[in-house]
């Protein structure tokens, strides 16, 4: 499932190439024909993400809400900026720990610009904002660039729930959990049910909301971090990595986690989310030298401390990483480092 950084990157792709343009909306698959008709021919006026939800506003007051769920993805074609948000806007970066795009804050060199590095799944993670290209770009949990296109718009491929088309850019949505046209009041109601998002809420207010929500619950912290009403955007990978980085047993009840550690979880989530939006990948190991960093970009197994490493030795203590099912999802953790 795409985690928070992916949805923010997708929203910024829309902001870069669709906001301010008249959009033709259709449903090649047919399942969203009525919804598409409501927004067809209108100007897109806003694009924003909150956690795993994305909201696109159209002239007249209607919003398109999309939740990609486990299998959803957007395919962009035409004049599309590859990794359009490889660098955050200054206000986003300053709002998250006051760091600029030139400093990852983890001791690793900045790689937000320069030559791209392609990983084993053809994920091009290091394009900075640049001139748009007539190309294909799939944006979901992973980003994958396809071949450049010769004909625009291309024919829909597969089960396209909704197609959004401008004079030069096209976005096709497949397999979402939610895709609906709603009002501004309904958008506000959805957001009100969500926990704080470091790229939406002020850092101070978000930290207070998160800390209060965690500290009054007996639910294990490993479950709370996946609860979108507690905090927005954290999924299975970030959950495992945040807990390891904090040295925190995932079974600890929220109200038994020391307050200063809860606050540090929020601040670390802020750092990782900012870096994920900037780089385009869930890079959770810090302090890497140049060679190790490039290796991690090429191979996902070199990006994380514990995620997807069940039975392998902990990178710190050598103990085999444990895995168990928690709320239907696989939780990875170190029984020694996280006590």
C-alpha positions as CSV (number, residue, x, y, z in Angstrom):
1,X,0.0,0.0,0.0
2,X,1.3,3.5,-0.9
3,X,2.4,5.3,2.3
4,X,2.2,9.0,3.0
5,X,5.2,10.1,1.0
6,X,3.8,8.6,-2.2
7,X,0.5,10.3,-2.0
8,X,2.1,13.7,-1.3
9,X,4.3,13.1,-4.4
10,X,1.2,12.3,-6.5
11,X,-0.6,15.4,-5.3
12,X,2.4,17.5,-6.3
13,X,2.4,15.9,-9.7
14,X,-1.2,17.1,-10.1
15,X,-0.3,20.5,-8.8
16,X,2.6,20.8,-11.2
17,X,0.7,19.8,-14.4
18,X,-3.1,19.9,-13.9
19,X,-4.0,22.7,-11.5
20,X,-5.0,25.8,-13.5
21,X,-5.9,23.7,-16.5
22,X,-9.3,22.6,-17.9
23,X,-9.6,18.9,-17.4
24,X,-11.6,16.4,-19.4
25,X,-12.7,13.6,-17.1
26,X,-13.9,10.2,-18.3
27,X,-14.2,6.6,-17.1
28,X,-12.9,4.2,-19.8
29,X,-13.8,1.3,-17.6
30,X,-17.3,2.7,-17.1
31,X,-17.6,2.2,-13.3
32,X,-17.0,5.9,-12.6
33,X,-19.0,7.4,-15.5
34,X,-21.4,9.4,-13.3
35,X,-18.6,10.9,-11.1
36,X,-16.5,11.8,-14.1
37,X,-19.4,13.6,-15.7
38,X,-19.7,15.9,-12.6
39,X,-16.2,17.2,-13.0
40,X,-15.7,17.0,-16.8
41,X,-14.7,20.2,-18.5
42,X,-13.9,22.1,-15.3
43,X,-10.7,23.7,-14.2
44,X,-8.7,21.9,-11.5
45,X,-8.1,24.5,-8.8
46,X,-6.3,22.5,-6.1
47,X,-4.5,19.3,-5.3
48,X,-3.6,18.2,-1.8
49,X,-2.8,15.1,0.2
50,X,-3.6,14.3,3.8
51,X,-2.1,11.0,4.9
52,X,-3.1,8.3,2.4
53,X,-6.0,10.4,1.0
54,X,-5.7,12.7,-2.0
55,X,-8.1,15.5,-2.8
56,X,-8.4,17.2,-6.2
57,X,-10.6,20.4,-6.3
58,X,-12.5,21.5,-9.4
59,X,-14.2,24.8,-10.3
60,X,-17.7,24.8,-8.9
61,X,-16.8,23.3,-5.5
62,X,-16.6,19.6,-6.2
63,X,-13.7,17.5,-5.1
64,X,-12.4,14.2,-6.3
65,X,-11.2,12.0,-3.3
66,X,-9.0,9.1,-4.0
67,X,-7.5,6.4,-1.7
68,X,-5.3,4.0,-3.6
69,X,-5.6,1.2,-1.0
70,X,-3.5,-1.9,-1.6
71,X,-3.6,-2.0,-5.4
72,X,-4.3,1.5,-6.7
73,X,-1.9,3.4,-8.9
74,X,-1.9,6.5,-11.1
75,X,-0.3,6.4,-14.5
76,X,0.8,9.8,-15.8
77,X,1.6,10.4,-19.5
78,X,2.3,13.3,-21.7
79,X,4.2,16.4,-20.5
80,X,5.0,15.0,-17.1
81,X,7.9,15.9,-14.8
82,X,9.6,12.7,-13.7
83,X,9.6,12.7,-9.9
84,X,8.1,16.2,-9.9
85,X,8.6,16.6,-6.2
86,X,12.1,15.4,-5.8
87,X,12.6,18.7,-4.0
88,X,10.1,20.0,-1.5
89,X,8.8,23.5,-1.5
90,X,10.7,25.7,1.0
91,X,7.6,26.1,3.2
92,X,7.2,22.3,3.5
93,X,10.8,21.8,4.4
94,X,10.8,24.6,6.9
95,X,7.6,23.3,8.4
96,X,9.3,20.0,9.1
97,X,12.0,20.6,11.6
98,X,13.2,23.8,9.8
99,X,15.4,21.9,7.3
100,X,16.0,22.9,3.8
101,X,16.2,20.6,0.8
102,X,20.0,20.8,0.9
103,X,20.3,19.0,4.2
104,X,18.9,15.5,4.8
105,X,19.5,16.0,8.5
106,X,20.9,12.5,9.0
107,X,24.6,12.9,8.2
108,X,24.1,11.6,4.6
109,X,25.2,13.7,1.7
110,X,22.4,15.5,-0.2
111,X,21.4,13.8,-3.5
112,X,18.3,15.6,-4.4
113,X,19.7,16.6,-7.8
114,X,22.1,15.4,-10.4
115,X,22.3,12.1,-12.3
116,X,19.4,9.7,-11.6
117,X,19.9,6.4,-9.9
118,X,17.8,3.6,-11.2
119,X,16.9,0.8,-8.8
120,X,16.4,-2.9,-9.7
121,X,12.7,-2.2,-10.3
122,X,13.4,0.6,-12.7
123,X,12.4,3.2,-10.1
124,X,14.1,6.5,-11.0
125,X,14.3,8.2,-7.7
126,X,16.7,11.2,-8.1
127,X,15.4,13.5,-10.8
128,X,15.1,17.0,-9.5
129,X,12.3,19.2,-10.9
130,X,13.2,20.0,-14.4
131,X,11.7,20.4,-17.9
132,X,8.6,18.2,-18.4
133,X,8.9,15.1,-20.7
134,X,6.4,13.3,-22.9
135,X,6.7,10.1,-21.0
136,X,5.0,7.5,-18.9
137,X,5.2,7.5,-15.1
138,X,3.5,5.1,-12.8
139,X,3.0,6.5,-9.3
140,X,1.9,4.1,-6.5
141,X,3.8,2.5,-3.7
142,X,6.7,2.5,-6.1
143,X,7.4,4.9,-9.0
144,X,8.3,3.4,-12.4
145,X,9.2,5.3,-15.5
146,X,8.2,3.8,-18.8
147,X,9.2,4.6,-22.4
148,X,8.6,8.0,-23.8
149,X,5.4,8.3,-25.9
150,X,4.9,9.3,-29.5
151,X,1.1,9.7,-29.5
152,X,-0.9,11.8,-27.1
153,X,-3.2,11.0,-25.5
154,X,-2.4,7.3,-25.4
155,X,-5.1,4.6,-25.6
156,X,-6.2,3.5,-22.1
157,X,-4.6,0.3,-20.9
158,X,-6.4,-2.1,-18.6
159,X,-9.2,-1.2,-16.2
160,X,-8.9,2.6,-16.0
161,X,-11.4,3.8,-13.4
162,X,-11.0,7.5,-14.3
163,X,-8.9,9.4,-16.8
164,X,-8.1,13.1,-16.3
165,X,-6.8,14.8,-19.4
166,X,-5.5,18.3,-20.2
167,X,-4.1,19.6,-23.4
168,X,-0.7,18.1,-22.6
169,X,-1.0,15.8,-19.6
170,X,-3.0,12.6,-18.8
171,X,-3.6,10.7,-15.6
172,X,-5.2,7.3,-15.5
173,X,-6.3,5.8,-12.2
174,X,-6.5,2.0,-11.7
175,X,-7.6,-0.1,-8.8
176,X,-8.3,2.4,-6.0
177,X,-10.1,1.6,-2.8
178,X,-12.0,4.9,-3.0
179,X,-12.7,7.2,-5.9
180,X,-15.6,9.6,-5.4
181,X,-16.8,13.2,-6.1
182,X,-17.6,14.9,-2.8
183,X,-18.3,18.4,-1.5
184,X,-16.0,20.7,0.5
185,X,-17.9,19.9,3.7
186,X,-17.4,16.2,3.0
187,X,-13.7,16.7,2.5
188,X,-13.5,18.5,5.8
189,X,-15.3,15.6,7.5
190,X,-12.8,13.1,6.1
191,X,-9.9,15.1,7.2
192,X,-11.4,15.6,10.7
193,X,-11.4,11.8,11.1
194,X,-7.6,11.6,10.3
195,X,-4.7,12.0,12.7
196,X,-2.1,14.8,12.1
197,X,0.1,14.8,8.9
198,X,3.5,16.5,9.3
199,X,3.2,18.1,5.9
200,X,-0.3,19.5,6.6
201,X,-0.5,20.3,10.3
202,X,1.9,22.6,12.0
203,X,4.7,20.7,13.6
204,X,3.8,21.8,17.1
205,X,0.1,21.2,16.9
206,X,0.6,17.8,15.2
207,X,3.0,16.7,17.8
208,X,0.6,17.6,20.6
209,X,-2.3,15.8,18.9
210,X,-0.2,12.7,18.3
211,X,1.3,12.6,21.8
212,X,-2.1,13.1,23.5
213,X,-3.7,10.4,21.3
214,X,-1.0,7.8,22.0
215,X,-0.6,8.5,25.7
216,X,-4.3,7.9,26.5
217,X,-4.5,4.5,24.9
218,X,-3.7,1.0,26.1
219,X,-3.4,-0.3,22.6
220,X,0.1,-1.5,21.6
221,X,2.2,1.2,19.9
222,X,2.8,-1.1,17.0
223,X,-1.0,-1.0,16.3
224,X,-1.4,2.7,17.0
225,X,1.1,3.8,14.4
226,X,-1.0,2.1,11.7
227,X,-4.2,3.8,13.0
228,X,-4.9,6.7,10.6
229,X,-7.0,8.4,13.2
230,X,-3.9,8.6,15.4
231,X,-1.4,9.7,12.8
232,X,-1.8,10.0,9.0
233,X,0.4,8.3,6.4
234,X,2.3,5.7,8.3
235,X,2.1,2.2,6.7
236,X,3.8,-1.1,7.3
237,X,7.3,-0.1,6.3
238,X,7.5,3.2,8.2
239,X,5.8,1.5,11.2
240,X,8.5,-1.1,11.5
241,X,11.4,1.3,10.9
242,X,10.2,4.0,13.2
243,X,9.8,1.6,16.1
244,X,13.3,0.2,15.5
245,X,14.9,3.6,15.2
246,X,13.2,4.5,18.6
247,X,14.4,1.2,20.2
248,X,10.8,0.6,21.1
249,X,9.1,-2.7,21.7
250,X,6.0,-2.7,19.4
251,X,3.9,-4.5,22.0
252,X,4.2,-1.6,24.5
253,X,0.9,0.0,25.3
254,X,0.7,3.5,24.1
255,X,0.1,5.0,27.5
256,X,3.2,3.3,28.8
257,X,5.5,4.8,26.2
258,X,7.4,7.7,27.9
259,X,6.2,11.1,26.7
260,X,9.6,12.2,25.4
261,X,9.8,9.0,23.3
262,X,6.3,9.5,21.8
263,X,7.4,13.1,20.9
264,X,10.5,11.7,19.3
265,X,8.5,9.2,17.2
266,X,6.5,12.2,15.8
267,X,9.7,14.1,15.0
268,X,11.3,11.1,13.4
269,X,8.2,10.5,11.3
270,X,8.4,14.1,10.2
271,X,12.0,13.7,9.1
272,X,11.3,10.4,7.3
273,X,8.2,11.8,5.5
274,X,10.1,14.9,4.3
275,X,12.9,12.7,3.0
276,X,10.5,10.3,1.4
277,X,8.8,13.1,-0.5
278,X,12.2,14.6,-1.5
279,X,13.9,11.4,-2.6
280,X,10.9,9.3,-3.7
281,X,11.8,6.3,-1.6
282,X,11.3,5.0,1.9
283,X,15.0,5.4,2.9
284,X,15.1,4.7,6.6
285,X,18.8,4.0,7.2
286,X,20.7,7.1,7.9
287,X,24.4,8.0,8.2
288,X,25.3,6.1,5.0
289,X,28.3,7.0,3.1
290,X,28.0,7.7,-0.7
291,X,28.6,4.1,-1.8
292,X,26.2,2.7,0.7
293,X,23.6,5.3,-0.1
294,X,23.7,4.5,-3.8
295,X,23.6,0.8,-3.1
296,X,20.5,1.3,-1.0
297,X,18.8,3.2,-3.8
298,X,19.5,0.4,-6.2
299,X,18.4,-2.4,-3.8
300,X,15.4,-2.1,-1.5
301,X,16.9,-4.7,0.9
302,X,19.6,-2.2,1.7
303,X,17.3,0.6,2.6
304,X,15.8,-0.6,5.9
305,X,16.9,-1.7,9.3
306,X,14.3,-4.4,10.0
307,X,11.5,-4.4,7.4
308,X,11.3,-7.5,5.3
309,X,14.3,-9.0,7.1
310,X,12.6,-11.8,9.1
311,X,15.2,-14.4,10.2
312,X,18.1,-12.3,9.1
313,X,20.6,-10.9,11.6
314,X,19.9,-7.4,13.1
315,X,22.2,-4.9,11.5
316,X,23.1,-3.6,15.0
317,X,23.1,-6.6,17.4
318,X,23.1,-9.7,15.2
319,X,19.9,-11.2,16.7
320,X,17.5,-12.7,14.1
321,X,14.8,-10.2,13.2
322,X,11.3,-11.4,14.3
323,X,8.1,-11.3,12.3
324,X,4.5,-11.6,13.5
325,X,1.1,-10.8,12.2
326,X,-0.3,-7.7,14.0
327,X,-3.8,-6.5,12.9
328,X,-3.4,-8.5,9.7
329,X,-0.1,-7.0,8.7
330,X,3.4,-8.3,9.0
331,X,5.4,-6.6,11.8
332,X,9.2,-6.8,11.8
333,X,11.3,-6.1,14.9
334,X,14.4,-6.9,16.8
335,X,13.8,-8.7,20.1
336,X,17.0,-7.3,21.6
337,X,17.3,-3.7,20.3
338,X,13.6,-3.0,20.8
339,X,13.2,-3.7,24.5
